[in-house]
Amino acid sequence: TVDFPFSWVGRVDCEDEDTQRPNPKMPDPDFNTSQVIDYFRTHFQFNESQIVALMGAHNLGSAHLGISGFSGSWVIRNDTLTNAYYQNLANLNW
């Protein structure tokens, strides 16, 4: 068992008006793989490994309609970090 000394759980959303609109620094939710890679290379100088790690965060939490145009979770258990997001990408009929 590993004990993590967190004094809080989850993030705190900003209440600033500027944070209540869609984030212009987020890639278009309809991008294909090549467009996502190009976006993160161009805007953040990420390599493929960094992009894959970042995209894995889709396994946690859920999308919000007003921010991404999508609503809901990408995985059944969105409170546990697993590779379910990648399994869904590879195995579901898109």
N, C-alpha and C positions, 0 to 999 in steps of 0.2 A: 504494500500500500504506500502511495506517495501522498504526503500531506502538503497542500499548497496554501501559503499564508494569505489568501485573498480576504480582504475586508468588505468586499462588495461582489455582487454577481450581476452580470449584464452591463450594458452601456446606459448612459444617461443621455437622452436626446436634448439637443439645444432648443431653447425656446426663442432664440433670435429669429426675427422675421425672415432674414436672408437664408436661413437653413430650412425653411418650410417649403421651398420650391425644389424642383428636380435639380440634381447636381450636374452642372455642365461638364464636370470633369469625369463623369461616368461614361463608359462606352455605350453606344446604342444597344438596347437589349435584343435587337434583331440581327446583330452582327453575326457573321459566320466565323469559323475558326481562324481563317486567315486575317479577317478584319480585326478580330480581338487581338491577335498577336501583333499586328501592325500598330494598333492603337496603343498598346502598352509599351511597345518598343519606342514609338515616336514621342509619347507624352511623358514616360517615366524611365526610359532606357532600360526596361526589364528584358531579361533573356527568357528563353522558353521555360526553363526550370522555375524561375521566379513567377512567371505567369501561371503555370500549373499550380504552384503552391497557393497563389492568390485566389485562383478560381475555386480551389477546394473549400474556401470559406462559404461557398454556396450551400455546403452541407449544414451550416449552422444558421438558425433564424429563418426568416421568410421574406419574400418580396412584398412590396407595398405598391398598390395600384397607382397611387399618385406620384410615385418616384420613378418606377421602372416601366409602368404600363402592365405589369403582371401582378398577380396576387396569389399568395400561398407559398408553400414550401416546395423545394426541389426534391425532397426526400421524405420518407415516412417519419423517421426519428430525427428531427432537426435540432435536438439538444445534445447530440453526441457526435464527436468528430470521428468519422469513418470515411471509407472510400465509396460510400453509397452514391454520391453525386456522380462520380466517374463511372461507376457500374451502370447507372441509369443512362448516362450519355452513350455508353457503348452498346447497351443491350435493349433499350426501348425503341420501338418503331416510331421514329420521328417523321 
